[in-house]
Amino acid sequence: KRPFGRVEELVRVKGFGKKKFLKLRAHLALSGPTTLKVEKVPPAPGREGLATNP
């Protein structure tokens, strides 16, 4: 809904508890370049042009 103000706010995310946060804390940052890689998935054969939300 909104960007995190502090890395500690991650523990509010379902499935991301204190243990995981403490393990990953040194690798977390709120600013700087992203390392997220987005891959485009081609449509399945025979499904080109089909509406996904009619």
PQR file of N, CA, C, O and H, with PARSE charges and radii, in Angstrom:
ATOM      1  N   LYS A   1       0.822  -1.199   0.000 -0.4000 1.5000
ATOM      2  CA  LYS A   1       0.000   0.000   0.000 -0.0000 2.0000
ATOM      3  C   LYS A   1       0.858   1.251   0.000  0.5500 1.7000
ATOM      4  O   LYS A   1       0.506   2.253  -0.623 -0.5500 1.4000
ATOM      5  N   ARG A   2       1.983   1.193   0.699 -0.4000 1.5000
ATOM      6  CA  ARG A   2       2.892   2.345   0.723 -0.0000 2.0000
ATOM      7  C   ARG A   2       4.309   1.834   0.924  0.5500 1.7000
ATOM      8  O   ARG A   2       4.493   0.723   1.420 -0.5500 1.4000
ATOM      9  H   ARG A   2       2.268   0.379   1.205  0.4000 1.0000
ATOM     10  N   PRO A   3       5.312   2.616   0.554 -0.5600 1.5000
ATOM     11  CA  PRO A   3       6.705   2.174   0.734  0.2800 2.0000
ATOM     12  C   PRO A   3       7.063   2.034   2.218  0.5500 1.7000
ATOM     13  O   PRO A   3       6.487   2.707   3.073 -0.5500 1.4000
ATOM     14  N   PHE A   4       7.996   1.175   2.500 -0.4000 1.5000
ATOM     15  CA  PHE A   4       8.469   1.019   3.870 -0.0000 2.0000
ATOM     16  C   PHE A   4       9.297   2.230   4.268  0.5500 1.7000
ATOM     17  O   PHE A   4      10.083   2.740   3.470 -0.5500 1.4000
ATOM     18  H   PHE A   4       8.464   0.629   1.806  0.4000 1.0000
ATOM     19  N   GLY A   5       9.125   2.686   5.489 -0.4000 1.5000
ATOM     20  CA  GLY A   5       9.922   3.800   6.009 -0.0000 2.0000
ATOM     21  C   GLY A   5      11.196   3.303   6.679  0.5500 1.7000
ATOM     22  O   GLY A   5      12.219   3.988   6.684 -0.5500 1.4000
ATOM     23  H   GLY A   5       8.486   2.272   6.138  0.4000 1.0000
ATOM     24  N   ARG A   6      11.118   2.089   7.249 -0.4000 1.5000
ATOM     25  CA  ARG A   6      12.264   1.476   7.930 -0.0000 2.0000
ATOM     26  C   ARG A   6      12.266  -0.012   7.592  0.5500 1.7000
ATOM     27  O   ARG A   6      11.208  -0.606   7.388 -0.5500 1.4000
ATOM     28  H   ARG A   6      10.287   1.533   7.245  0.4000 1.0000
ATOM     29  N   VAL A   7      13.452  -0.611   7.535 -0.4000 1.5000
ATOM     30  CA  VAL A   7      13.516  -2.031   7.210 -0.0000 2.0000
ATOM     31  C   VAL A   7      12.821  -2.886   8.269  0.5500 1.7000
ATOM     32  O   VAL A   7      12.365  -3.991   7.974 -0.5500 1.4000
ATOM     33  H   VAL A   7      14.311  -0.128   7.701  0.4000 1.0000
ATOM     34  N   GLU A   8      12.739  -2.387   9.477 -0.4000 1.5000
ATOM     35  CA  GLU A   8      12.088  -3.127  10.556 -0.0000 2.0000
ATOM     36  C   GLU A   8      10.598  -3.360  10.291  0.5500 1.7000
ATOM     37  O   GLU A   8       9.997  -4.254  10.887 -0.5500 1.4000
ATOM     38  H   GLU A   8      13.109  -1.489   9.716  0.4000 1.0000
ATOM     39  N   GLU A   9      10.009  -2.571   9.411 -0.4000 1.5000
ATOM     40  CA  GLU A   9       8.586  -2.713   9.090 -0.0000 2.0000
ATOM     41  C   GLU A   9       8.296  -4.001   8.319  0.5500 1.7000
ATOM     42  O   GLU A   9       7.136  -4.391   8.190 -0.5500 1.4000
ATOM     43  H   GLU A   9      10.497  -1.845   8.927  0.4000 1.0000
ATOM     44  N   LEU A  10       9.318  -4.657   7.812 -0.4000 1.5000
ATOM     45  CA  LEU A  10       9.125  -5.898   7.075 -0.0000 2.0000
ATOM     46  C   LEU A  10       8.514  -7.002   7.926  0.5500 1.7000
ATOM     47  O   LEU A  10       7.852  -7.893   7.394 -0.5500 1.4000
ATOM     48  H   LEU A  10      10.261  -4.340   7.916  0.4000 1.0000
ATOM     49  N   VAL A  11       8.721  -6.959   9.224 -0.4000 1.5000
ATOM     50  CA  VAL A  11       8.172  -8.014  10.084 -0.0000 2.0000
ATOM     51  C   VAL A  11       6.645  -7.969  10.119  0.5500 1.7000
ATOM     52  O   VAL A  11       6.018  -8.908  10.611 -0.5500 1.4000
ATOM     53  H   VAL A  11       9.259  -6.235   9.656  0.4000 1.0000
ATOM     54  N   ARG A  12       6.040  -6.910   9.615 -0.4000 1.5000
ATOM     55  CA  ARG A  12       4.575  -6.826   9.533 -0.0000 2.0000
ATOM     56  C   ARG A  12       4.017  -7.607   8.351  0.5500 1.7000
ATOM     57  O   ARG A  12       2.815  -7.859   8.282 -0.5500 1.4000
ATOM     58  H   ARG A  12       6.549  -6.147   9.216  0.4000 1.0000
ATOM     59  N   VAL A  13       4.890  -7.990   7.422 -0.4000 1.5000
ATOM     60  CA  VAL A  13       4.466  -8.727   6.238 -0.0000 2.0000
ATOM     61  C   VAL A  13       4.224 -10.180   6.623  0.5500 1.7000
ATOM     62  O   VAL A  13       5.057 -10.801   7.284 -0.5500 1.4000
ATOM     63  H   VAL A  13       5.867  -7.785   7.479  0.4000 1.0000
ATOM     64  N   LYS A  14       3.089 -10.715   6.212 -0.4000 1.5000
ATOM     65  CA  LYS A  14       2.737 -12.093   6.532 -0.0000 2.0000
ATOM     66  C   LYS A  14       3.812 -13.035   5.980  0.5500 1.7000
ATOM     67  O   LYS A  14       4.169 -12.947   4.806 -0.5500 1.4000
ATOM     68  H   LYS A  14       2.413 -10.210   5.675  0.4000 1.0000
ATOM     69  N   GLY A  15       4.318 -13.921   6.811 -0.4000 1.5000
ATOM     70  CA  GLY A  15       5.333 -14.877   6.394 -0.0000 2.0000
ATOM     71  C   GLY A  15       6.755 -14.375   6.557  0.5500 1.7000
ATOM     72  O   GLY A  15       7.703 -15.108   6.272 -0.5500 1.4000
ATOM     73  H   GLY A  15       4.028 -13.993   7.766  0.4000 1.0000
ATOM     74  N   PHE A  16       6.921 -13.155   7.004 -0.4000 1.5000
ATOM     75  CA  PHE A  16       8.256 -12.584   7.193 -0.0000 2.0000
ATOM     76  C   PHE A  16       8.377 -12.191   8.661  0.5500 1.7000
ATOM     77  O   PHE A  16       8.054 -11.066   9.041 -0.5500 1.4000
ATOM     78  H   PHE A  16       6.151 -12.560   7.235  0.4000 1.0000
ATOM     79  N   GLY A  17       8.840 -13.117   9.472 -0.4000 1.5000
ATOM     80  CA  GLY A  17       8.906 -12.890  10.912 -0.0000 2.0000
ATOM     81  C   GLY A  17      10.241 -12.347  11.384  0.5500 1.7000
ATOM     82  O   GLY A  17      11.120 -12.022  10.586 -0.5500 1.4000
ATOM     83  H   GLY A  17       9.102 -14.031   9.164  0.4000 1.0000
ATOM     84  N   LYS A  18      10.372 -12.256  12.700 -0.4000 1.5000
ATOM     85  CA  LYS A  18      11.581 -11.699  13.302 -0.0000 2.0000
ATOM     86  C   LYS A  18      12.817 -12.532  13.001  0.5500 1.7000
ATOM     87  O   LYS A  18      13.888 -11.974  12.761 -0.5500 1.4000
ATOM     88  H   LYS A  18       9.657 -12.520  13.348  0.4000 1.0000
ATOM     89  N   LYS A  19      12.695 -13.852  13.006 -0.4000 1.5000
ATOM     90  CA  LYS A  19      13.852 -14.708  12.743 -0.0000 2.0000
ATOM     91  C   LYS A  19      14.400 -14.474  11.339  0.5500 1.7000
ATOM     92  O   LYS A  19      15.609 -14.336  11.152 -0.5500 1.4000
ATOM     93  H   LYS A  19      11.826 -14.306  13.201  0.4000 1.0000
ATOM     94  N   LYS A  20      13.509 -14.430  10.361 -0.4000 1.5000
ATOM     95  CA  LYS A  20      13.935 -14.201   8.982 -0.0000 2.0000
ATOM     96  C   LYS A  20      14.514 -12.799   8.833  0.5500 1.7000
ATOM     97  O   LYS A  20      15.510 -12.605   8.136 -0.5500 1.4000
ATOM     98  H   LYS A  20      12.527 -14.542  10.513  0.4000 1.0000
ATOM     99  N   PHE A  21      13.888 -11.821   9.490 -0.4000 1.5000
ATOM    100  CA  PHE A  21      14.388 -10.450   9.429 -0.0000 2.0000
ATOM    101  C   PHE A  21      15.803 -10.360   9.987  0.5500 1.7000
ATOM    102  O   PHE A  21      16.677  -9.753   9.369 -0.5500 1.4000
ATOM    103  H   PHE A  21      13.079 -11.978  10.056  0.4000 1.0000
ATOM    104  N   LEU A  22      16.032 -10.958  11.144 -0.4000 1.5000
ATOM    105  CA  LEU A  22      17.353 -10.898  11.760 -0.0000 2.0000
ATOM    106  C   LEU A  22      18.405 -11.584  10.894  0.5500 1.7000
ATOM    107  O   LEU A  22      19.555 -11.146  10.847 -0.5500 1.4000
ATOM    108  H   LEU A  22      15.322 -11.451  11.647  0.4000 1.0000
ATOM    109  N   LYS A  23      18.015 -12.649  10.215 -0.4000 1.5000
ATOM    110  CA  LYS A  23      18.946 -13.369   9.342 -0.0000 2.0000
ATOM    111  C   LYS A  23      19.320 -12.537   8.115  0.5500 1.7000
ATOM    112  O   LYS A  23      20.461 -12.590   7.656 -0.5500 1.4000
ATOM    113  H   LYS A  23      17.081 -13.004  10.254  0.4000 1.0000
ATOM    114  N   LEU A  24      18.369 -11.774   7.585 -0.4000 1.5000
ATOM    115  CA  LEU A  24      18.583 -11.028   6.338 -0.0000 2.0000
ATOM    116  C   LEU A  24      18.878  -9.547   6.531  0.5500 1.7000
ATOM    117  O   LEU A  24      19.159  -8.849   5.556 -0.5500 1.4000
ATOM    118  H   LEU A  24      17.442 -11.732   7.958  0.4000 1.0000
ATOM    119  N   ARG A  25      18.823  -9.059   7.742 -0.4000 1.5000
ATOM    120  CA  ARG A  25      18.927  -7.622   8.018 -0.0000 2.0000
ATOM    121  C   ARG A  25      20.117  -6.946   7.344  0.5500 1.7000
ATOM    122  O   ARG A  25      19.977  -5.840   6.821 -0.5500 1.4000
ATOM    123  H   ARG A  25      18.594  -9.626   8.534  0.4000 1.0000
ATOM    124  N   ALA A  26      21.273  -7.582   7.348 -0.4000 1.5000
ATOM    125  CA  ALA A  26      22.475  -6.983   6.752 -0.0000 2.0000
ATOM    126  C   ALA A  26      22.345  -6.781   5.245  0.5500 1.7000
ATOM    127  O   ALA A  26      23.091  -5.998   4.658 -0.5500 1.4000
ATOM    128  H   ALA A  26      21.386  -8.480   7.773  0.4000 1.0000
ATOM    129  N   HIS A  27      21.404  -7.479   4.617 -0.4000 1.5000
ATOM    130  CA  HIS A  27      21.242  -7.401   3.165 -0.0000 2.0000
ATOM    131  C   HIS A  27      20.065  -6.528   2.742  0.5500 1.7000
ATOM    132  O   HIS A  27      19.796  -6.399   1.547 -0.5500 1.4000
ATOM    133  H   HIS A  27      20.797  -8.116   5.094  0.4000 1.0000
ATOM    134  N   LEU A  28      19.366  -5.932   3.688 -0.4000 1.5000
ATOM    135  CA  LEU A  28      18.173  -5.145   3.385 -0.0000 2.0000
ATOM    136  C   LEU A  28      18.499  -3.663   3.283  0.5500 1.7000
ATOM    137  O   LEU A  28      19.305  -3.138   4.052 -0.5500 1.4000
ATOM    138  H   LEU A  28      19.584  -6.036   4.658  0.4000 1.0000
ATOM    139  N   ALA A  29      17.866  -2.997   2.328 -0.4000 1.5000
ATOM    140  CA  ALA A  29      18.034  -1.554   2.151 -0.0000 2.0000
ATOM    141  C   ALA A  29      16.741  -0.972   1.594  0.5500 1.7000
ATOM    142  O   ALA A  29      15.985  -1.661   0.909 -0.5500 1.4000
ATOM    143  H   ALA A  29      17.212  -3.424   1.703  0.4000 1.0000
ATOM    144  N   LEU A  30      16.497   0.281   1.889 -0.4000 1.5000
ATOM    145  CA  LEU A  30      15.297   0.957   1.396 -0.0000 2.0000
ATOM    146  C   LEU A  30      15.597   1.877   0.220  0.5500 1.7000
ATOM    147  O   LEU A  30      14.675   2.349  -0.444 -0.5500 1.4000
ATOM    148  H   LEU A  30      17.111   0.840   2.445  0.4000 1.0000
ATOM    149  N   SER A  31      16.848   2.133  -0.041 -0.4000 1.5000
ATOM    150  CA  SER A  31      17.202   3.025  -1.139 -0.0000 2.0000
ATOM    151  C   SER A  31      18.324   2.396  -1.955  0.5500 1.7000
ATOM    152  O   SER A  31      18.932   1.408  -1.543 -0.5500 1.4000
ATOM    153  H   SER A  31      17.598   1.749   0.499  0.4000 1.0000
ATOM    154  N   GLY A  32      18.582   2.973  -3.097 -0.4000 1.5000
ATOM    155  CA  GLY A  32      19.621   2.456  -3.977 -0.0000 2.0000
ATOM    156  C   GLY A  32      19.014   1.713  -5.143  0.5500 1.7000
ATOM    157  O   GLY A  32      17.793   1.607  -5.257 -0.5500 1.4000
ATOM    158  H   GLY A  32      18.088   3.776  -3.432  0.4000 1.0000
ATOM    159  N   PRO A  33      19.866   1.199  -6.008 -0.5600 1.5000
ATOM    160  CA  PRO A  33      19.356   0.492  -7.192  0.2800 2.0000
ATOM    161  C   PRO A  33      18.715  -0.834  -6.814  0.5500 1.7000
ATOM    162  O   PRO A  33      19.117  -1.482  -5.847 -0.5500 1.4000
ATOM    163  N   THR A  34      17.726  -1.223  -7.581 -0.4000 1.5000
ATOM    164  CA  THR A  34      17.044  -2.483  -7.329 -0.0000 2.0000
ATOM    165  C   THR A  34      17.806  -3.637  -7.965  0.5500 1.7000
ATOM    166  O   THR A  34      18.513  -3.451  -8.956 -0.5500 1.4000
ATOM    167  H   THR A  34      17.400  -0.697  -8.367  0.4000 1.0000
ATOM    168  N   THR A  35      17.665  -4.796  -7.410 -0.4000 1.5000
ATOM    169  CA  THR A  35      18.257  -6.000  -7.994 -0.0000 2.0000
ATOM    170  C   THR A  35      17.167  -6.903  -8.548  0.5500 1.7000
ATOM    171  O   THR A  35      17.437  -8.028  -8.969 -0.5500 1.4000
ATOM    172  H   THR A  35      17.091  -4.947  -6.606  0.4000 1.0000
ATOM    173  N   LEU A  36      15.925  -6.405  -8.548 -0.4000 1.5000
ATOM    174  CA  LEU A  36      14.790  -7.165  -9.046 -0.0000 2.0000
ATOM    175  C   LEU A  36      14.923  -7.352 -10.551  0.5500 1.7000
ATOM    176  O   LEU A  36      15.163  -6.393 -11.285 -0.5500 1.4000
ATOM    177  H   LEU A  36      15.705  -5.491  -8.206  0.4000 1.0000
ATOM    178  N   LYS A  37      14.767  -8.582 -11.001 -0.4000 1.5000
ATOM    179  CA  LYS A  37      14.806  -8.883 -12.428 -0.0000 2.0000
ATOM    180  C   LYS A  37      13.426  -9.360 -12.843  0.5500 1.7000
ATOM    181  O   LYS A  37      12.899 -10.322 -12.285 -0.5500 1.4000
ATOM    182  H   LYS A  37      14.572  -9.361 -10.405  0.4000 1.0000
ATOM    183  N   VAL A  38      12.843  -8.682 -13.825 -0.4000 1.5000
ATOM    184  CA  VAL A  38      11.505  -9.016 -14.295 -0.0000 2.0000
ATOM    185  C   VAL A  38      11.648  -9.736 -15.628  0.5500 1.7000
ATOM    186  O   VAL A  38      12.289  -9.238 -16.553 -0.5500 1.4000
ATOM    187  H   VAL A  38      13.272  -7.900 -14.278  0.4000 1.0000
ATOM    188  N   GLU A  39      11.046 -10.905 -15.711 -0.4000 1.5000
ATOM    189  CA  GLU A  39      11.067 -11.672 -16.950 -0.0000 2.0000
ATOM    190  C   GLU A  39       9.690 -11.627 -17.586  0.5500 1.7000
ATOM    191  O   GLU A  39       8.676 -11.807 -16.912 -0.5500 1.4000
ATOM    192  H   GLU A  39      10.525 -11.310 -14.960  0.4000 1.0000
ATOM    193  N   LYS A  40       9.662 -11.387 -18.881 -0.4000 1.5000
ATOM    194  CA  LYS A  40       8.391 -11.412 -19.604 -0.0000 2.0000
ATOM    195  C   LYS A  40       8.095 -12.846 -19.988  0.5500 1.7000
ATOM    196  O   LYS A  40       8.945 -13.538 -20.549 -0.5500 1.4000
ATOM    197  H   LYS A  40      10.486 -11.241 -19.428  0.4000 1.0000
ATOM    198  N   VAL A  41       6.886 -13.288 -19.684 -0.4000 1.5000
ATOM    199  CA  VAL A  41       6.462 -14.649 -19.996 -0.0000 2.0000
ATOM    200  C   VAL A  41       5.622 -14.600 -21.254  0.5500 1.7000
ATOM    201  O   VAL A  41       4.603 -13.911 -21.291 -0.5500 1.4000
ATOM    202  H   VAL A  41       6.196 -12.726 -19.229  0.4000 1.0000
ATOM    203  N   PRO A  42       6.036 -15.325 -22.293 -0.5600 1.5000
ATOM    204  CA  PRO A  42       5.237 -15.314 -23.523  0.2800 2.0000
ATOM    205  C   PRO A  42       3.922 -16.044 -23.300  0.5500 1.7000
ATOM    206  O   PRO A  42       3.844 -16.945 -22.464 -0.5500 1.4000
ATOM    207  N   PRO A  43       2.881 -15.657 -24.049 -0.5600 1.5000
ATOM    208  CA  PRO A  43       1.588 -16.346 -23.894  0.2800 2.0000
ATOM    209  C   PRO A  43       1.707 -17.799 -24.327  0.5500 1.7000
ATOM    210  O   PRO A  43       2.530 -18.139 -25.177 -0.5500 1.4000
ATOM    211  N   ALA A  44       0.889 -18.643 -23.743 -0.4000 1.5000
ATOM    212  CA  ALA A  44       0.874 -20.057 -24.097 -0.0000 2.0000
ATOM    213  C   ALA A  44       0.438 -20.204 -25.545  0.5500 1.7000
ATOM    214  O   ALA A  44      -0.376 -19.412 -26.022 -0.5500 1.4000
ATOM    215  H   ALA A  44       0.221 -18.367 -23.052  0.4000 1.0000
ATOM    216  N   PRO A  45       0.958 -21.194 -26.256 -0.5600 1.5000
ATOM    217  CA  PRO A  45       0.555 -21.399 -27.670  0.2800 2.0000
ATOM    218  C   PRO A  45      -0.952 -21.556 -27.796  0.5500 1.7000
ATOM    219  O   PRO A  45      -1.579 -22.283 -27.026 -0.5500 1.4000
ATOM    220  N   GLY A  46      -1.519 -20.872 -28.764 -0.4000 1.5000
ATOM    221  CA  GLY A  46      -2.953 -20.958 -29.013 -0.0000 2.0000
ATOM    222  C   GLY A  46      -3.773 -20.026 -28.135  0.5500 1.7000
ATOM    223  O   GLY A  46      -5.001 -20.030 -28.221 -0.5500 1.4000
ATOM    224  H   GLY A  46      -1.010 -20.281 -29.390  0.4000 1.0000
ATOM    225  N   ARG A  47      -3.124 -19.224 -27.289 -0.4000 1.5000
ATOM    226  CA  ARG A  47      -3.868 -18.341 -26.393 -0.0000 2.0000
ATOM    227  C   ARG A  47      -3.619 -16.864 -26.720  0.5500 1.7000
ATOM    228  O   ARG A  47      -4.008 -15.987 -25.949 -0.5500 1.4000
ATOM    229  H   ARG A  47      -2.127 -19.220 -27.219  0.4000 1.0000
ATOM    230  N   GLU A  48      -2.975 -16.586 -27.853 -0.4000 1.5000
ATOM    231  CA  GLU A  48      -2.726 -15.209 -28.248 -0.0000 2.0000
ATOM    232  C   GLU A  48      -4.049 -14.508 -28.528  0.5500 1.7000
ATOM    233  O   GLU A  48      -4.936 -15.084 -29.157 -0.5500 1.4000
ATOM    234  H   GLU A  48      -2.659 -17.298 -28.479  0.4000 1.0000
ATOM    235  N   GLY A  49      -4.183 -13.304 -28.078 -0.4000 1.5000
ATOM    236  CA  GLY A  49      -5.359 -12.513 -28.378 -0.0000 2.0000
ATOM    237  C   GLY A  49      -6.560 -12.779 -27.492  0.5500 1.7000
ATOM    238  O   GLY A  49      -7.592 -12.130 -27.659 -0.5500 1.4000
ATOM    239  H   GLY A  49      -3.462 -12.836 -27.567  0.4000 1.0000
ATOM    240  N   LEU A  50      -6.462 -13.692 -26.574 -0.4000 1.5000
ATOM    241  CA  LEU A  50      -7.584 -13.944 -25.672 -0.0000 2.0000
ATOM    242  C   LEU A  50      -7.629 -12.904 -24.574  0.5500 1.7000
ATOM    243  O   LEU A  50      -6.593 -12.539 -24.016 -0.5500 1.4000
ATOM    244  H   LEU A  50      -5.623 -14.219 -26.439  0.4000 1.0000
ATOM    245  N   ALA A  51      -8.806 -12.430 -24.263 -0.4000 1.5000
ATOM    246  CA  ALA A  51      -8.968 -11.454 -23.189 -0.0000 2.0000
ATOM    247  C   ALA A  51      -8.760 -12.144 -21.852  0.5500 1.7000
ATOM    248  O   ALA A  51      -9.275 -13.240 -21.632 -0.5500 1.4000
ATOM    249  H   ALA A  51      -9.647 -12.726 -24.716  0.4000 1.0000
ATOM    250  N   THR A  52      -8.005 -11.510 -20.953 -0.4000 1.5000
ATOM    251  CA  THR A  52      -7.762 -12.109 -19.639 -0.0000 2.0000
ATOM    252  C   THR A  52      -8.781 -11.640 -18.617  0.5500 1.7000
ATOM    253  O   THR A  52      -8.951 -12.273 -17.575 -0.5500 1.4000
ATOM    254  H   THR A  52      -7.587 -10.620 -21.132  0.4000 1.0000
ATOM    255  N   ASN A  53      -9.468 -10.525 -18.909 -0.4000 1.5000
ATOM    256  CA  ASN A  53     -10.450  -9.991 -17.972 -0.0000 2.0000
ATOM    257  C   ASN A  53     -11.646  -9.467 -18.760  0.5500 1.7000
ATOM    258  O   ASN A  53     -11.826  -8.254 -18.868 -0.5500 1.4000
ATOM    259  H   ASN A  53      -9.330 -10.011 -19.756  0.4000 1.0000
ATOM    260  N   PRO A  54     -12.470 -10.365 -19.315 -0.5600 1.5000
ATOM    261  CA  PRO A  54     -13.573  -9.919 -20.189  0.2800 2.0000
ATOM    262  C   PRO A  54     -14.627  -9.132 -19.477  0.5500 1.7000
ATOM    263  O   PRO A  54     -15.601  -8.703 -20.097 -0.5500 1.4000
TER
END
